[in-house]
Amino acid sequence: MSTAEETILTDRQLEVLERREEGLTQAEVAAELGTTAANVSAIERAGRANVEKARRTLELVRTINAPVQFTVPPDTTFADLVDAVYDHSDEAGIKVEYCRPELHSHLYATLQDCTSGSRLTTTVTVGLTEAGAVNVYTEQS
């Protein structure tokens, strides 16, 4: 079993998440751990929330560590967002690793929870790496 020592997960959260990933039901995990399914549910929910916070933290760090960063306001269309990525990358002499249709698809897939139609519903921070990767971070939780 893995150790939670160097993570934001508690030992119990890790234990529950591992068992759930193995395919056990909450009731089965509860029986193994000598607790209730409701307790397992609460532990699992807290563990998954911690995993999501860690993911968003990494997303933010990758974005703020990028040499090119810019903010895009809500109501921006994806076409304008793609144009902004290429404009900023051109100014910095960075070759974006995506062609236009791929970039549009990448951004839409990444930001689908932050859109309405083809427009952003929240502020987005974009970071471009020297290698041409496009990282995005939203304030939406």
C-alpha positions in Angstrom: 0.0 0.0 0.0 1.2 3.5 -0.7 2.0 6.0 2.0 0.2 9.3 2.5 3.1 10.8 4.4 4.2 13.2 1.7 0.8 14.0 0.3 -2.2 16.1 1.3 -4.2 12.9 1.9 -4.6 11.3 5.3 -3.7 7.7 5.7 -7.4 6.8 6.0 -8.3 8.8 2.8 -5.6 7.0 0.9 -6.7 3.6 2.3 -10.3 4.3 1.3 -9.5 5.7 -2.2 -7.2 2.7 -2.9 -9.9 0.2 -2.0 -12.5 2.0 -4.0 -10.2 2.1 -7.0 -9.8 -1.7 -6.6 -13.6 -1.8 -7.2 -14.8 -2.4 -3.7 -18.2 -0.8 -2.7 -18.4 1.6 0.2 -20.1 -1.1 2.2 -17.3 -3.6 1.5 -14.7 -1.0 2.4 -16.6 -0.2 5.6 -16.7 -3.9 6.6 -13.0 -4.2 6.0 -12.2 -1.1 8.0 -14.7 -1.8 10.8 -16.7 1.4 10.2 -19.9 2.5 8.5 -20.6 3.1 4.8 -21.5 6.7 5.7 -18.1 7.2 7.3 -16.4 5.7 4.2 -18.5 8.0 2.0 -17.3 11.0 4.0 -13.7 9.9 3.9 -13.8 9.2 0.2 -15.5 12.6 -0.5 -12.8 14.5 1.5 -10.0 12.5 -0.2 -11.4 13.2 -3.6 -11.7 16.9 -2.7 -8.0 16.9 -1.6 -7.0 15.2 -4.9 -8.9 17.9 -6.8 -7.2 20.7 -4.8 -3.8 19.1 -5.5 -4.6 18.9 -9.3 -5.7 22.5 -9.4 -2.6 23.6 -7.4 -0.4 21.9 -10.0 -2.4 23.5 -12.8 -2.0 26.9 -11.2 1.8 26.4 -10.7 2.3 25.2 -14.3 0.4 28.3 -15.5 2.2 30.9 -13.3 5.6 29.3 -14.0 5.1 29.7 -17.8 7.2 32.6 -19.2 4.2 34.0 -21.1 1.0 34.6 -19.1 -2.2 36.5 -19.9 -5.7 36.7 -18.6 -8.8 36.3 -20.7 -12.1 37.8 -19.4 -15.5 36.1 -19.3 -17.6 36.3 -22.5 -14.5 35.8 -24.7 -15.2 33.4 -27.6 -13.0 30.4 -28.2 -12.1 31.9 -31.6 -10.8 35.0 -29.8 -9.1 32.9 -27.2 -7.3 30.9 -29.8 -6.3 34.2 -31.5 -5.0 35.5 -28.2 -2.8 32.4 -27.6 -1.3 32.7 -31.1 -0.8 36.5 -30.7 1.0 36.1 -27.4 3.1 33.2 -28.6 4.1 35.1 -31.7 5.2 38.2 -29.6 7.3 35.9 -27.4 8.7 33.8 -30.3 7.1 30.6 -29.0 5.8 28.0 -31.4 2.6 26.6 -30.0 2.5 22.8 -30.0 -1.0 22.8 -31.5 -2.4 23.7 -34.9 -5.5 26.0 -34.8 -8.1 23.2 -34.8 -6.2 21.2 -32.2 -5.7 24.2 -30.0 -9.4 25.0 -30.1 -10.2 21.4 -29.2 -7.7 21.4 -26.4 -9.0 24.6 -24.9 -12.6 23.6 -25.2 -11.9 20.2 -23.6 -10.0 21.8 -20.8 -12.5 24.6 -20.2 -15.8 22.9 -21.0 -17.0 23.5 -17.4 -16.3 27.2 -17.8 -18.3 27.8 -21.0 -21.7 28.6 -22.3 -22.0 27.9 -26.0 -18.7 29.0 -27.5 -18.0 31.7 -24.8 -16.1 31.6 -21.5 -18.2 32.2 -18.4 -15.2 32.9 -16.1 -11.8 34.5 -16.1 -9.1 32.3 -17.5 -5.3 32.6 -17.0 -3.3 31.2 -19.9 0.4 30.2 -19.6 2.6 29.4 -22.6 5.7 27.4 -21.9 9.0 27.7 -23.9 8.2 24.3 -25.4 4.8 25.6 -26.7 2.5 23.9 -24.2 -0.7 25.8 -23.4 -1.7 25.7 -19.8 -4.9 27.2 -18.4 -6.2 28.0 -14.9 -9.6 29.2 -13.9 -10.8 30.6 -10.6 -13.9 28.4 -10.8 -13.8 25.5 -8.3 
